[in-house]
Amino acid sequence: MTAAPAGRTRRLATTALMLVMVAAAAAVTLGRVAGLQPLVEQSGSMLPTIRPGALVVSRPVPADAVRTGDIVSFRDTGRGGALITHRVVDVRRTGDLLTFETRGDANAGSERWTAPARAEIGRTVVVLPYLGMLVAGLAEPLVVACLAAVAGLLVAAVLAGRRGRHGRRRGRAVSRPRVPSSSGTASAR
């Protein structure tokens, strides 16, 4: 009798895991379609606002839509093109060229850089604490391979369980015990 609850629990766990995997894939796909860019915060330069390991989600906006106080992600040519996420502390326009001054909340110094007014800059939409560590871990090739293997095994187990369950019902006749009736003749219950 314990086989039925264990089988039911396994099916529920398998279904839940598959739903989580499908939901994660759908969220990533929909985010990409909506133009969202996930970034993992690597440094403590934006403490306490953004902690290392947080997932920073940004959306590309025209440079002339960025305002003082916005948190933006940009390529810093002074750091070899590294992607930096800092707060805008000043914006100045000269013709069609914008000069930005940005600074990490935990930094004393700032950086200055320019961009054409119509260039796209990533403006932070949401910060999800700790989730960046998970995303970074899941992006590792070995982890991706293991997750794919687990997903394949789960699908195979579900299919084998269904095939086995249906095969037993169709393949064998179900015998019912004969129980004597009150009239003394045997009957199937």
N, C-alpha and C positions, 0 to 999 in steps of 0.2 A: 504493500500500500504506500510505502514511502517513495516508490518510483514515480508515481504520478505527480506529487508536489515538486519533486526534484526536477522532473522534466519540464513542468510548467515554469518553475523558477528559472531554469536554463533558457527556455524560450523567451521569457520576459526580459532577462538580462541581455540576450542576444539582440532582441528587437530594440531595446533601449539603446544599446551601443550603436547599432546601425542607424537609428534615428539621430543620435548625437553626431555621428560622422556625416550623415547627409545634411543636417542643419549647419554644421561647420562649413562644409563645402558650399552650401547655398549662401551662407553669410559672406564668405570670401568672394564668391562669384558676383553676388549682388553689389557688394562694396566696390569691386572693380568696375562693374558696369556704371555705377553711380559716380565714378571718378574718385573714390576714396583711396588714400594711400596709407597703409599701415607702416609704422616705423617703430623700432624698439629703441627706447632711450638707453644710451650706453654710459653716459657720464652723470655726474651730480651737479652739473652747471645750472640746472633749472630747479634745484632744491629750494624751498620745500614744495613748490608747485608740481613738479614732475620728478618722481624718484627713478633712479636707475632700475631698469627692468620693466618699466611701464610701457604699455602699448599706446603710442601716440597716433591718432588717426587724423590725417589732414586731407584737405580738398584743395585742388588747384584753383586759384583766383587770380584775376588780373592784378598786377602790381599796384595799380592806382586805386584798388579797392582795399588795400591794406592800411590799417590805421594804427596810431600809437596805442600800445597796450596789447595788440594782437600777438599771439605766439605763432611764429612762422618757421618753416623749414626751408633752408636755402643751401646752395653749394658755395662754400667759402674758398675762393681762389687762393687766399693767403695760407690755407691749410691743405693745399694739394687737391682741392675740389671736394673735400670732406662734406658730408651732409650734416648741417648744424641745425638744431632747433633752439631758438632763443626768442626773447620778447623784444618787440619793436619799441624803442625808447624815443625815436625821432624819425620823421620823414620830411624830406625837403624836395621840392620839385623845381627843376630847371628845364624848361621846355618840355620835351617828351622823355626826359630822363629823371628818374627818382633816385635820391640818395637815402639809403636807410642806415640808421644806427641801431644796432641790436646788442643785447646783453643778456647773458644768462642771469637768472634771478640771484644765484649764489656768487656771481662774479663781480669783481670790482671794475675790471676793464670791459670795454665794448669793442665792437668791430663796425667798420663802415664799408658799405658796398653799394653798388649801383645796379639798376635794372631799368630797361625801357618800360614805359607805362603799361604797355600791353603784354609784357612778359608774364608768364604764370609763376606764381609763388605758392607753396603749400601753406595754407592757413589751418591751424589746429582746430578740429571740430570737437574732438573728445579725447580724454586721457583715461585709460583703463589701467589702474595700478596692478602690478604683478603679472598681468596677462602677457606682456611682452616676453617674459622669460619662458612662458609656455610656448608661445608662437616661435621663438628662436629655437627652442628645443625640438619642436615638431618639424622644423625646417631642416634639421640635420639628416643627411642621406641615410644613415643607418637606422634612424628612428622611422623615417618614411618607409623604408623597406620592411621593417618589423611590423609597422601598422598595416601595411598592405598584406603581409603574410597573415596576420591575425584576422583581418577582414576576410581574406580568402578562406581561411580555416572555418570561420564562423558561418560563412555562406555555405560551404561544403557540409558542415555539421547540420545546419538547418535542412538542406536539401536531402541529406542522407537520412535524417530523422523522419522527414515526411515520406520518403520513398519506403523506408523500412516499416513505418506504421501502416501505410496503405497496402504494402505488399503482404504483410501478415494477415490483414483482414480479407484480402482477396484470395490469397494463396491457400489458406486453410479453412476448412469448415469449422465453425464454432460448435463444439459439442456442449450440450447442456446435460447436467446430471439428471438422472431419472429419480424422481422422488415418488414413493408410493402415495397414492391418493387415499382418501378415506374409503373409497369403494374397493380398495385392494389391488387395483390395476395400476401399472406404472404410467406416468404421464410426464411430459416435458414441462418444465416451469419456465 
